[in-house]
Amino acid sequence: QVQLVESGGGLVQAGGSLRLSCVANGFALQDHYAIGWFRQAPGKERAGVASFIDNTEETFYAAPVRGRFTMSVDEKKNTVYLDMNDLKPEEPGGYYCATVTSYVLHVLLASEYHFWGQGTQVTVAS
């Protein structure tokens, strides 16, 4: 059974940093095509933040987070991380990791992904 479990959310001051983790259970990360991080603000749709493509080892970032967020994968621990620096007041919300098993064209599009974690909440105080 595919399961993704996120952790690491919390309250941070604007300009601060957080590290989110996502542990994959029931499958090996390298067996899926892509794993991504998504943010959902209240009343908004889930938006792509970053995505790692396993077979090319490329990471794609949404434009607003480039240079501040870093996604990494530890295949031995079957865990992905999202290091978020210089968090902005407009970036709170639920952060979710998700995977897709086969090729997708738009790797930062939430609707392309099949398996989702329950999310971890990030609050940014201004």
C-alpha positions as CSV (number, residue, x, y, z in Angstrom):
1,Q,0.0,0.0,0.0
2,V,1.4,3.3,-1.0
3,Q,1.7,5.8,1.8
4,L,3.3,9.2,2.1
5,V,3.8,10.8,5.5
6,E,4.8,14.4,5.8
7,S,6.2,16.2,8.9
8,G,8.1,19.3,9.8
9,G,5.5,21.9,9.5
10,G,5.0,24.6,12.2
11,L,5.0,28.3,12.9
12,V,7.9,30.4,11.6
13,Q,8.5,34.1,11.4
14,A,8.6,35.6,7.9
15,G,12.2,35.3,6.7
16,G,12.7,32.1,8.7
17,S,13.3,28.5,7.6
18,L,11.7,25.1,7.9
19,R,12.6,21.6,6.7
20,L,9.7,19.4,5.7
21,S,10.1,15.7,5.4
22,C,8.0,13.1,3.5
23,V,8.6,9.4,4.2
24,A,7.4,6.9,1.6
25,N,6.1,3.6,2.8
26,G,5.0,0.6,0.7
27,F,7.1,1.5,-2.3
28,A,10.5,2.7,-3.3
29,L,10.8,6.3,-4.4
30,Q,12.9,5.3,-7.4
31,D,10.1,3.1,-8.7
32,H,7.9,6.2,-9.3
33,Y,8.4,8.7,-12.1
34,A,8.2,11.8,-10.0
35,I,7.7,13.1,-6.5
36,G,6.6,16.6,-5.8
37,W,5.8,19.1,-3.1
38,F,2.6,21.1,-3.3
39,R,1.2,24.0,-1.2
40,Q,-2.5,24.6,-0.6
41,A,-3.5,27.9,0.8
42,P,-6.9,28.3,2.4
43,G,-9.6,28.5,-0.3
44,K,-7.0,27.9,-3.1
45,E,-6.1,24.9,-5.2
46,R,-2.9,23.0,-4.6
47,A,0.0,24.6,-6.4
48,G,3.3,22.9,-7.3
49,V,6.3,24.0,-5.3
50,A,9.0,21.5,-6.5
51,S,9.3,18.2,-8.2
52,F,12.0,15.6,-8.6
53,I,12.1,13.3,-11.6
54,D,13.8,10.1,-10.7
55,N,15.2,8.8,-14.0
56,T,16.8,12.1,-14.9
57,E,17.5,13.3,-11.4
58,E,16.2,16.7,-12.3
59,T,14.4,19.0,-9.9
60,F,12.0,21.6,-11.0
61,Y,10.9,24.6,-8.9
62,A,8.0,27.0,-9.2
63,A,9.3,30.4,-10.0
64,P,8.4,32.1,-6.7
65,V,10.5,29.7,-4.7
66,R,13.6,29.3,-6.9
67,G,16.7,30.2,-4.9
68,R,15.0,29.9,-1.6
69,F,13.6,26.3,-1.5
70,T,15.6,23.1,-2.1
71,M,14.2,19.7,-2.6
72,S,16.3,16.6,-1.9
73,V,15.9,12.9,-1.9
74,D,17.5,10.3,0.3
75,E,16.7,7.0,-1.4
76,K,18.3,5.0,1.5
77,K,15.7,6.5,3.9
78,N,13.0,6.6,1.2
79,T,12.5,10.1,2.2
80,V,12.2,13.5,0.4
81,Y,12.9,16.8,2.0
82,L,11.9,20.4,1.3
83,D,14.2,23.0,2.8
84,M,12.4,26.3,2.8
85,N,14.4,29.5,3.5
86,D,13.3,33.1,3.6
87,L,9.7,32.1,4.0
88,K,7.2,34.8,2.8
89,P,4.0,35.9,4.6
90,E,2.1,34.7,1.5
91,E,3.4,31.1,1.8
92,P,1.5,29.5,4.7
93,G,-0.7,26.6,4.0
94,G,-0.8,22.8,3.9
95,Y,2.2,21.4,2.3
96,Y,1.8,18.0,0.6
97,C,4.0,15.5,-1.0
98,A,2.7,13.4,-3.9
99,T,4.0,10.9,-6.4
100,V,3.1,9.7,-9.9
101,T,4.2,6.3,-11.3
102,S,4.5,7.2,-14.9
103,Y,5.5,10.0,-17.2
104,V,3.7,13.3,-16.9
105,L,4.3,16.4,-18.9
106,H,3.5,19.0,-16.3
107,V,5.4,17.9,-13.2
108,L,4.2,20.9,-11.1
109,L,0.6,20.3,-11.8
110,A,-1.2,18.7,-8.9
111,S,-3.8,16.9,-11.0
112,E,-1.1,14.8,-12.6
113,Y,-0.2,13.1,-9.3
114,H,-1.8,9.9,-8.0
115,F,-0.7,9.4,-4.5
116,W,-0.8,12.0,-1.7
117,G,0.2,12.4,1.8
118,Q,-2.0,14.0,4.5
119,G,0.0,17.2,4.5
120,T,1.8,19.2,7.1
121,Q,0.7,22.8,8.1
122,V,3.0,25.7,7.7
123,T,2.2,29.0,9.3
124,V,4.2,32.1,8.5
125,A,3.9,35.0,11.0
126,S,4.6,38.5,9.5
